[in-house]
Amino acid sequence: MIDCKHKLPISRQARLLDISRGTVYYQPRPISPRDQMLMNRIDRLHLELPFAGARMLRDLLRQEGHKAGRSKVSRLMRLMGIEALYRKPRTTRRHPENKVYPYLLRNLAVTRPNQAWAMDITYIPMARGFIYLAAVVDWFSRRVMAWKVSTTMDVHFCLEAVEEAIERHGKPEIMNTDQGSQFTSQAFTGLLKDNGIQISMDGKGAWRDNVFVERLWRSVKYEEVYLHAYDTVSAAKAGLDRYFRFYNSRRPHSSLDRQTPDQFYFESLPLPMAA
C-alpha cells in the first residue's frame, strides 16, 4: 500500500492510510523459539478458557513447567491480538481519534443472507513464526464470504477481504466488528461508507456480540491449524483454503439443521441472486 517512490511523501501516505509512519520503516525482529512456543500454548489455552487473563494464563503456564511472568504473557497476548473475554470496563484497544459506532444487531432478527456480516482477526501459529487470519462471515448462514492472511496485523488485509467479499457476493446491509484499531480506522470505515454499509461494533466487554466468528476460530484451529505445522505462509494459505472450502461446502452445522453454510446461504437467496 505504501509506495516509497510515489510523489506523495511517506508521512502523507501513512496519514491517508491511517497508520503510523513508524510502521513503514519498522523491521520486524524474529520471535525467539521460546516465545513462539509460549504463544502457541497461550493460543490453545485461550480457546479452551477464553475468560483467562494474563494472570491466570501465567499460572496455567507455570503449572505446565513454563516460567513466564505476567508482563511477558501480557506482551505476547498483545502481539497475538487476544485478550480475556469477559465483561469489564474496557476490552478493546482502538485508536483514540477514531470513531466508535453503536452495536446494531442487538434484538435484530437476522433472517436472510447478506443482511449482516461479521469480521474478526485471529492468530495462526506455524512451525516457525505466525500469521494473522481475517475472515468475513455471513451472520445468517455462518458462511465464510472471504478471508485473507497477513504477517502483520494492519488494516490492509482486512480491506482486501471485505473488497473480495463484496465483489463476489454483493454488499451486506450491516458489517459488525469489534472496536479494534483496524476496524475503527478511517480506511476501513470509509470503505464501508462508500459502499452504503451500516457500521456496527461490539460493545465494551460484550464478547458474545461476535460469537459466531469466535466459534469459527475454534473450528478452524482444532480441525485444521493444530493438525498441520505449516512451514511457510504459502503452505498456510493452501491449508486454510482447503479447510474453508470444506467448511462452506461439506461441513454440516447443527445450528443450520445439519445443512452446510453453502446450502443455507444459496438456498435462502432470492432466485436472481442465487442464479
C-alpha positions as CSV (number, residue, x, y, z in Angstrom):
1,M,0.0,0.0,0.0
2,I,2.9,2.4,0.8
3,D,4.9,3.3,-2.3
4,C,8.3,4.7,-1.4
5,K,8.7,6.1,-5.0
6,H,5.4,7.9,-5.1
7,K,5.4,11.7,-5.3
8,L,3.4,11.9,-2.1
9,P,5.6,11.9,1.0
10,I,5.6,8.7,3.0
11,S,4.2,10.7,6.0
12,R,1.2,11.8,3.9
13,Q,0.6,8.3,2.6
14,A,0.7,7.0,6.1
15,R,-1.9,9.6,7.3
16,L,-4.2,8.7,4.4
17,L,-4.0,5.0,5.3
18,D,-4.4,5.9,9.0
19,I,-1.2,4.0,10.0
20,S,1.8,5.1,12.0
21,R,4.7,6.3,9.9
22,G,7.0,4.3,12.1
23,T,5.4,1.1,10.9
24,V,6.6,1.8,7.4
25,Y,10.2,1.7,8.5
26,Y,9.9,-0.9,11.1
27,Q,12.0,-4.1,10.5
28,P,10.4,-6.9,12.5
29,R,12.7,-9.0,14.7
30,P,12.3,-12.7,14.6
31,I,10.3,-14.3,17.5
32,S,12.5,-16.5,19.7
33,P,11.7,-20.2,19.7
34,R,10.7,-20.0,23.4
35,D,8.3,-17.1,22.8
36,Q,6.9,-18.9,19.8
37,M,6.3,-22.0,22.0
38,L,4.6,-19.8,24.7
39,M,2.4,-18.1,22.1
40,N,1.3,-21.3,20.6
41,R,0.4,-22.7,24.1
42,I,-1.4,-19.4,25.0
43,D,-3.4,-19.7,21.8
44,R,-4.7,-23.2,22.8
45,L,-5.4,-22.1,26.4
46,H,-7.3,-19.0,25.1
47,L,-9.6,-21.2,23.0
48,E,-10.1,-23.6,25.9
49,L,-10.5,-20.9,28.6
50,P,-11.4,-17.6,26.8
51,F,-12.1,-15.9,30.2
52,A,-8.5,-16.4,31.3
53,G,-6.5,-13.2,31.6
54,A,-2.7,-12.7,31.8
55,R,-2.5,-13.6,35.5
56,M,-4.4,-16.9,35.0
57,L,-2.6,-17.8,31.9
58,R,0.7,-17.1,33.7
59,D,-0.3,-19.5,36.5
60,L,-1.5,-22.2,34.0
61,L,1.8,-22.0,32.1
62,R,3.7,-22.3,35.4
63,Q,1.6,-25.4,36.2
64,E,2.9,-26.9,33.0
65,G,6.5,-26.0,33.8
66,H,6.8,-22.9,31.7
67,K,8.4,-19.9,33.5
68,A,6.8,-16.7,32.4
69,G,5.8,-13.6,34.2
70,R,2.6,-11.7,33.9
71,S,4.2,-8.8,31.9
72,K,5.6,-11.3,29.4
73,V,2.3,-13.1,29.0
74,S,0.6,-9.7,28.5
75,R,3.1,-8.7,25.9
76,L,2.6,-11.9,24.0
77,M,-1.1,-11.6,24.2
78,R,-0.9,-8.1,22.7
79,L,1.3,-9.4,19.9
80,M,-1.2,-12.2,19.2
81,G,-4.2,-9.8,19.3
82,I,-6.1,-11.7,22.0
83,E,-7.4,-10.7,25.4
84,A,-9.7,-12.3,28.1
85,L,-13.3,-12.4,27.1
86,Y,-15.4,-11.2,30.0
87,R,-17.3,-8.2,30.9
88,K,-15.0,-5.4,32.1
89,P,-14.8,-1.6,31.7
90,R,-12.5,-1.7,28.6
91,T,-12.0,-4.6,26.3
92,T,-10.7,-3.2,23.1
93,R,-7.7,-1.3,22.0
94,R,-8.8,1.3,19.5
95,H,-7.1,4.4,18.2
96,P,-8.2,7.3,20.4
97,E,-9.1,9.6,17.5
98,N,-11.2,7.0,15.6
99,K,-14.9,7.0,16.0
100,V,-16.7,4.0,17.6
101,Y,-20.1,3.0,16.1
102,P,-23.0,1.6,18.0
103,Y,-23.9,-2.1,18.1
104,L,-26.8,-2.6,15.6
105,L,-27.5,-6.3,16.0
106,R,-29.0,-6.3,19.5
107,N,-32.6,-7.6,19.3
108,L,-32.3,-7.6,15.5
109,A,-33.7,-10.7,13.8
110,V,-31.2,-11.7,11.1
111,T,-33.4,-13.7,8.7
112,R,-31.7,-13.6,5.4
113,P,-28.3,-13.8,3.7
114,N,-26.3,-10.6,3.3
115,Q,-28.4,-8.9,6.0
116,A,-25.4,-8.8,8.3
117,W,-21.8,-9.8,8.0
118,A,-19.2,-10.1,10.8
119,M,-15.4,-9.8,10.7
120,D,-12.6,-10.6,13.0
121,I,-8.8,-11.3,13.1
122,T,-7.1,-14.3,14.8
123,Y,-3.6,-15.6,15.4
124,I,-2.4,-18.6,13.3
125,P,0.7,-20.5,14.6
126,M,3.1,-22.1,12.1
127,A,6.1,-24.3,12.6
128,R,8.3,-21.2,12.7
129,G,6.6,-17.9,13.2
130,F,3.0,-17.0,12.8
131,I,0.5,-15.1,10.7
132,Y,-2.8,-13.4,11.2
133,L,-6.1,-14.5,9.6
134,A,-9.0,-12.2,8.9
135,A,-12.4,-13.5,7.8
136,V,-15.7,-12.1,6.7
137,V,-18.7,-14.3,7.8
138,D,-22.3,-14.1,6.9
139,W,-24.3,-13.9,10.2
140,F,-27.3,-15.7,8.9
141,S,-25.7,-18.8,7.2
142,R,-22.2,-18.8,9.0
143,R,-20.7,-18.9,5.5
144,V,-17.1,-17.6,5.2
145,M,-17.5,-15.0,2.5
146,A,-13.8,-14.1,2.1
147,W,-10.6,-14.5,4.1
148,K,-7.0,-13.2,3.9
149,V,-3.8,-13.7,5.8
150,S,-1.0,-11.3,6.7
151,T,2.3,-11.3,8.6
152,T,1.3,-8.0,10.2
153,M,-1.9,-7.0,12.0
154,D,-2.7,-3.9,10.0
155,V,-5.8,-2.8,8.1
156,H,-4.7,-3.7,4.6
157,F,-5.6,-7.4,4.5
158,C,-8.9,-6.6,6.2
159,L,-9.7,-4.2,3.4
160,E,-8.8,-6.8,0.8
161,A,-11.1,-9.4,2.5
162,V,-14.0,-7.0,2.5
163,E,-13.5,-5.9,-1.1
164,E,-13.3,-9.6,-2.2
165,A,-16.4,-10.5,-0.3
166,I,-18.3,-7.6,-1.9
167,E,-17.1,-8.4,-5.4
168,R,-18.1,-12.0,-5.1
169,H,-21.4,-11.7,-3.1
170,G,-22.6,-8.1,-3.2
171,K,-22.9,-5.8,-0.2
172,P,-24.3,-6.6,3.2
173,E,-26.7,-4.2,4.9
174,I,-24.6,-4.3,8.1
175,M,-21.0,-5.1,8.9
176,N,-20.2,-6.0,12.5
177,T,-16.7,-5.9,14.0
178,D,-15.1,-5.3,17.4
179,Q,-13.5,-1.9,18.3
180,G,-10.0,-2.9,17.3
181,S,-7.8,-0.2,15.6
182,Q,-8.1,-1.9,12.2
183,F,-11.8,-1.7,12.2
184,T,-12.2,1.8,13.6
185,S,-9.6,3.2,11.1
186,Q,-10.7,5.7,8.6
187,A,-9.6,3.4,5.8
188,F,-11.9,0.6,6.9
189,T,-14.9,2.6,7.9
190,G,-14.5,4.7,4.8
191,L,-14.7,1.6,2.6
192,L,-18.0,0.5,4.3
193,K,-19.5,4.0,4.0
194,D,-18.5,4.2,0.3
195,N,-20.5,1.0,-0.2
196,G,-23.5,2.2,1.8
197,I,-22.9,-0.4,4.5
198,Q,-24.1,0.3,8.1
199,I,-21.3,0.0,10.6
200,S,-21.9,-2.0,13.8
201,M,-19.3,-2.5,16.6
202,D,-19.4,-4.8,19.6
203,G,-20.0,-3.1,22.9
204,K,-17.3,-3.0,25.6
205,G,-17.0,-6.4,27.1
206,A,-19.8,-7.8,25.0
207,W,-17.8,-10.6,23.5
208,R,-21.0,-12.5,22.6
209,D,-21.8,-9.9,20.0
210,N,-19.4,-11.6,17.6
211,V,-19.7,-15.1,19.0
212,F,-20.3,-16.7,15.5
213,V,-16.8,-15.7,14.4
214,E,-15.3,-16.9,17.7
215,R,-16.9,-20.3,17.0
216,L,-15.4,-20.3,13.5
217,W,-11.9,-19.7,15.0
218,R,-12.3,-22.7,17.3
219,S,-13.4,-24.9,14.4
220,V,-10.6,-23.8,12.0
221,K,-7.9,-24.2,14.6
222,Y,-8.9,-27.6,16.1
223,E,-9.9,-29.0,12.7
224,E,-7.1,-27.6,10.6
225,V,-4.4,-25.4,12.0
226,Y,-3.4,-27.5,15.0
227,L,-3.2,-30.7,12.9
228,H,-0.7,-29.1,10.5
229,A,2.6,-27.4,11.3
230,Y,2.7,-25.0,8.3
231,D,6.3,-24.5,7.2
232,T,5.6,-21.4,5.1
233,V,3.0,-18.8,4.6
234,S,2.1,-20.3,1.2
235,A,1.5,-23.7,2.9
236,A,-0.7,-22.0,5.5
237,K,-2.7,-20.3,2.7
238,A,-3.1,-23.7,0.9
239,G,-4.2,-25.4,4.1
240,L,-6.7,-22.7,5.0
241,D,-8.1,-22.6,1.5
242,R,-8.7,-26.3,1.6
243,Y,-10.3,-26.1,5.0
244,F,-12.7,-23.1,4.2
245,R,-13.8,-24.9,1.0
246,F,-14.6,-27.9,3.2
247,Y,-16.2,-25.7,5.9
248,N,-18.5,-23.9,3.4
249,S,-19.5,-26.8,1.1
250,R,-19.3,-30.1,3.1
251,R,-19.2,-29.5,6.9
252,P,-22.8,-29.8,8.3
253,H,-23.8,-27.4,11.2
254,S,-26.2,-28.4,13.9
255,S,-27.4,-24.8,14.1
256,L,-28.3,-24.9,10.4
257,D,-30.4,-28.1,10.7
258,R,-27.4,-30.1,9.6
259,Q,-27.0,-28.2,6.4
260,T,-23.8,-26.7,5.1
261,P,-23.2,-23.0,5.1
262,D,-23.3,-23.0,1.3
263,Q,-26.7,-24.8,1.2
264,F,-28.1,-22.4,3.9
265,Y,-26.8,-19.3,2.1
266,F,-27.6,-20.0,-1.5
267,E,-30.9,-21.7,-0.9
268,S,-32.1,-18.6,1.0
269,L,-31.1,-16.1,-1.6
270,P,-33.6,-14.5,-3.9
271,L,-33.8,-16.5,-7.1
272,P,-31.9,-14.0,-9.4
273,M,-29.1,-13.7,-6.9
274,A,-28.8,-17.4,-6.3
275,A,-28.6,-18.0,-10.0
